[in-house]
Amino acid sequence: MAEAEDRKGILLESGTNEMELIELYIDEVGGYRGYYGVNVAKVLEIIRLPPVITKPPKAAPFVTGVFNHRGKVIILVDMALWLGKNRLEGGTPIVIITEFNQTTSAFLVSGITRIHRSSWASINPVDHYLQNFCDAITGLIHLEGRTVLMLDLERAISEIDPRLAMPQHLAEGAAAVASGTAAAAGLRYPLRVLHADDSGMIRRATKQLLEEKREFVVASKVDGSEAWEYLLEVKKKAGDQKKPITDFIDIVLSDVEMPQMDGYHLCQKVKNDPVLKALPVVLFSSLITDKLRHKGESVLADAQISKPNPDELIQNLKEIMVKR
């Protein structure tokens, strides 16, 4: 089938809070069909099930195997098994090849309906209870009378290799080096970070990582909209006390894909605000690639860091604060 890049049409402008999603489905034994959504930006290609798939030893139960595609060995995840579903065999299953977290992976599904163009504001975030109950889902959207669940593909990959989520041990050496540089510059600790990410796993891991050495204190928000409301509250507080906003927050750290308001739109709103623009904004996302880096640049992000890379994250946060 044609590569996803050929099917996207007009590229979405950064900062508009627009998004495109591929609606896929899984047919289950018993006749139920579940609908799920994946951000088009993560999809490289859509193909038929490869004829030769090899099951590696000690693979996770939901890993169908690996296959060779265009000279690259790719892990194939059975989406139904990962979601705890019993997929109905037969038909013509489809494989979605993705790229995020600097990793190429593939997901087996029953089929695809089509690509939808929508807004992140149309995606309803799941509450803390539901996310704890089913952490594979980050939000839901109603499309053509169907409820489509947005999948946390990063979660699936992290269950195959936890280092692809937030490998904390990698950060220790870099954090120590960056700490020495920052201390020499006279930074005031702890540095106050506002962090927005719709993945509970990433929020918890990032907070633990940054606060481990007591050099950061993190306020975590579930999406860009909640982060923006928090910023407005702090802005009012700073105005009431006649103090600069930097007396309350040092830096904004944001994911890109989030219900209600994505990271690009959040960054753009911060940079367009006469008070909040004093705050550096760092985009920390699995979508930071050479192909998509221009999107962050167009909304004036101060830095863009690809997940997981915790060592690079800590170093960049401190270097940005030193420059400020």
C-alpha positions in Angstrom: 0.0 0.0 0.0 1.0 3.6 -0.4 3.2 5.1 2.3 1.4 7.2 4.9 3.2 10.3 3.8 1.5 10.1 0.4 -1.9 9.9 2.0 -1.7 12.9 4.3 -2.6 15.6 1.8 -2.0 19.1 2.9 0.3 19.3 5.9 -1.2 20.7 9.1 0.0 24.1 10.2 1.8 24.1 13.6 0.1 25.7 16.5 -3.5 25.4 15.2 -4.3 22.5 17.5 -5.4 20.4 14.5 -4.5 16.8 14.0 -5.0 13.8 11.7 -5.7 10.4 13.0 -6.0 7.0 11.4 -9.1 5.1 12.6 -8.4 1.4 12.9 -10.6 -1.4 14.1 -10.2 -4.8 15.8 -12.9 -7.4 15.1 -13.4 -9.6 18.2 -14.7 -13.1 18.6 -18.4 -12.7 19.4 -19.0 -10.0 16.8 -17.9 -6.9 18.5 -15.8 -4.3 16.6 -13.7 -1.9 18.6 -12.5 1.4 17.0 -9.1 3.0 17.9 -7.2 6.0 16.8 -3.5 6.6 16.1 -1.9 10.0 15.2 -1.0 10.0 11.5 2.3 11.7 12.4 3.5 8.4 13.9 2.7 6.3 10.8 5.2 5.5 8.2 3.4 2.9 6.1 0.4 0.6 6.0 1.0 -2.9 4.5 -0.6 -6.3 4.3 0.5 -9.0 6.8 4.0 -10.1 5.7 4.1 -13.8 4.6 7.2 -14.6 6.8 7.1 -13.7 10.5 9.6 -15.2 13.0 8.8 -15.6 16.7 11.9 -14.7 18.7 12.6 -16.5 22.0 11.4 -15.0 25.2 9.2 -12.5 23.4 6.3 -10.8 25.1 3.0 -12.7 24.7 1.5 -9.9 22.5 4.5 -9.9 20.2 3.6 -11.8 17.0 7.2 -11.9 15.9 9.6 -10.0 13.7 9.8 -9.5 9.9 12.1 -8.0 7.4 10.8 -4.9 5.6 12.9 -2.8 3.3 16.1 -4.3 4.8 15.0 -3.5 8.4 13.9 -6.1 11.0 10.7 -4.8 12.7 8.9 -6.1 15.7 5.2 -6.9 15.1 2.8 -6.3 18.0 -0.6 -7.9 17.9 -2.8 -5.0 19.0 -5.6 -7.2 20.1 -3.5 -9.3 22.4 -1.8 -6.2 23.9 -5.3 -4.8 24.6 -6.4 -8.1 26.1 -8.9 -8.7 23.3 -9.6 -12.0 21.3 -9.2 -11.0 17.7 -11.4 -12.8 15.2 -9.2 -14.7 12.7 -9.7 -14.5 9.0 -10.2 -11.6 6.6 -7.2 -9.6 5.5 -5.4 -8.2 8.6 -3.4 -5.0 8.2 0.0 -4.0 9.6 0.6 -0.4 10.6 4.3 0.5 10.6 5.2 3.4 12.9 8.1 5.5 13.9 8.4 7.2 17.3 10.7 7.2 20.3 13.4 6.8 17.6 12.1 3.3 17.0 10.4 1.6 14.1 7.6 -0.8 15.1 4.6 -2.5 13.6 1.1 -3.2 14.9 -1.3 -5.9 13.6 -5.0 -4.9 13.4 -8.1 -6.2 11.7 -8.5 -3.2 9.4 -8.7 0.6 8.8 -11.6 2.8 8.1 -10.0 6.1 7.0 -8.0 9.1 8.0 -9.9 11.8 9.9 -8.9 15.5 10.2 -10.0 16.9 13.6 -8.8 19.0 16.5 -7.1 18.0 19.7 -9.9 19.9 21.4 -12.4 17.2 20.2 -10.5 14.5 22.1 -11.7 14.0 25.6 -9.0 13.1 28.1 -9.5 10.0 30.3 -9.6 10.8 34.0 -7.1 9.4 36.5 -9.3 6.5 37.5 -9.8 5.3 33.9 -6.2 5.8 33.0 -5.2 3.7 36.0 -7.7 1.0 35.0 -6.7 1.0 31.3 -3.4 2.8 30.7 -3.4 1.8 27.1 -5.9 4.7 26.3 -5.1 8.4 26.5 -8.4 9.8 25.3 -11.5 9.3 23.2 -13.2 11.0 20.3 -16.6 10.6 18.7 -16.5 10.2 15.0 -19.5 9.5 12.7 -21.5 8.0 15.6 -18.6 5.8 16.8 -16.5 6.2 20.0 -12.8 6.0 19.0 -10.2 5.3 21.7 -6.8 7.0 21.3 -4.0 4.5 21.8 -0.9 5.0 23.9 1.5 3.2 21.5 4.5 4.3 23.6 3.1 2.2 26.4 3.1 -0.9 24.2 6.7 -0.3 23.1 7.8 0.3 26.7 6.3 -3.1 27.7 8.6 -4.7 25.2 11.7 -2.7 26.3 11.2 -0.5 29.4 14.3 1.5 28.4 12.2 3.1 25.6 9.9 4.6 28.2 12.1 6.5 30.6 15.4 4.7 31.5 16.2 6.5 34.7 19.7 4.9 35.1 20.9 6.5 31.9 20.3 10.0 33.3 22.6 9.7 36.4 25.9 10.4 34.7 24.6 13.2 32.5 22.7 14.7 35.5 25.9 14.8 37.5 27.8 16.6 34.7 25.1 19.1 34.1 24.7 19.7 37.8 28.3 20.8 38.1 27.9 23.2 35.1 24.7 24.7 36.4 26.0 25.1 39.9 28.9 27.1 38.6 26.5 29.4 36.9 24.7 30.1 40.2 21.3 28.6 39.4 18.7 28.7 42.2 17.5 25.2 43.2 15.1 23.6 42.9 14.2 24.6 39.4 10.4 24.8 39.0 9.0 22.8 36.1 5.5 22.7 34.7 5.2 19.4 32.9 2.3 18.4 30.6 1.8 14.9 29.3 -1.3 12.8 28.7 0.5 9.5 29.6 0.4 8.7 33.3 3.4 6.5 32.9 5.5 9.4 31.4 4.3 11.9 34.0 5.2 9.7 36.9 8.6 8.7 35.4 9.5 12.3 34.5 8.6 13.6 37.9 10.6 10.9 39.6 13.6 11.5 37.3 13.7 15.2 37.8 12.9 15.3 41.5 15.3 12.4 42.4 18.3 14.7 43.1 16.1 17.5 44.5 17.3 19.9 41.8 13.8 20.2 40.3 10.3 20.4 41.6 7.6 19.3 39.1 3.9 20.3 38.7 2.3 17.7 36.5 -0.7 18.3 34.2 -2.6 15.8 32.1 -2.7 17.9 28.9 -2.0 21.3 27.4 -5.4 22.8 28.4 -4.8 22.0 32.0 -1.3 23.3 31.8 -2.6 26.6 30.2 -5.2 27.1 33.0 -2.4 26.6 35.6 -0.2 29.2 33.8 -3.1 31.7 33.8 -3.6 31.1 37.5 0.1 31.7 38.2 0.1 34.7 36.0 -2.7 36.3 38.0 -0.9 35.5 41.2 2.3 37.1 39.9 0.3 40.2 38.8 -1.5 40.5 42.2 1.8 40.3 44.0 3.5 42.6 41.4 6.2 40.0 40.8 7.7 38.5 37.6 6.3 35.2 36.4 9.8 33.7 36.7 9.4 34.1 40.5 6.9 31.2 40.3 7.8 29.0 37.3 11.2 28.5 35.7 10.4 26.3 32.6 7.5 24.7 30.7 8.0 21.1 29.6 5.4 19.7 27.3 4.5 16.6 25.3 3.2 17.2 21.8 0.3 14.8 21.5 -2.3 15.6 24.1 -6.2 15.8 24.3 -7.8 19.2 24.4 -4.6 21.2 23.6 -1.4 19.8 22.0 2.1 20.9 22.8 2.5 23.1 19.7 -0.6 25.1 20.5 0.4 25.4 24.2 3.9 26.6 23.2 2.4 29.2 20.7 0.0 30.6 23.4 2.9 30.9 25.9 5.1 32.7 23.3 2.2 35.0 22.3 1.5 36.1 25.9 3.3 39.3 26.9 3.9 37.9 30.5 4.3 34.2 29.9 6.7 34.6 27.0 9.5 35.0 29.6 9.2 31.3 30.3 11.3 28.8 28.2 9.2 26.1 26.6 10.8 22.6 25.9 8.9 20.1 23.8 9.6 16.5 25.0 7.9 14.1 22.7 8.3 10.8 20.8 7.4 12.9 17.7 10.6 14.9 17.7 12.3 13.8 14.5 14.2 15.5 11.7 11.1 15.5 9.6 8.9 17.1 12.2 11.4 19.4 14.0 10.2 22.4 11.9 6.9 22.3 13.6 8.4 23.1 17.0 10.6 25.8 15.5 7.6 27.5 13.9 6.0 28.0 17.4 9.3 29.2 18.8 10.0 26.3 21.2 13.3 26.8 23.1 14.3 23.2 22.7 12.9 19.9 21.3 14.0 16.6 22.8 12.9 13.2 21.6 11.7 10.7 24.2 13.1 8.9 26.1 16.6 10.6 26.4 16.4 11.6 30.1 20.1 12.5 30.1 19.6 15.0 27.3 16.4 16.3 29.0 18.1 17.2 32.2 21.1 18.7 30.5 19.0 20.9 28.2 16.7 22.1 31.0 19.8 23.3 33.0 21.5 24.8 30.0 18.4 26.8 29.1 18.2 28.1 32.6 21.8 29.1 32.6 21.3 31.1 29.4 18.2 32.8 30.8 
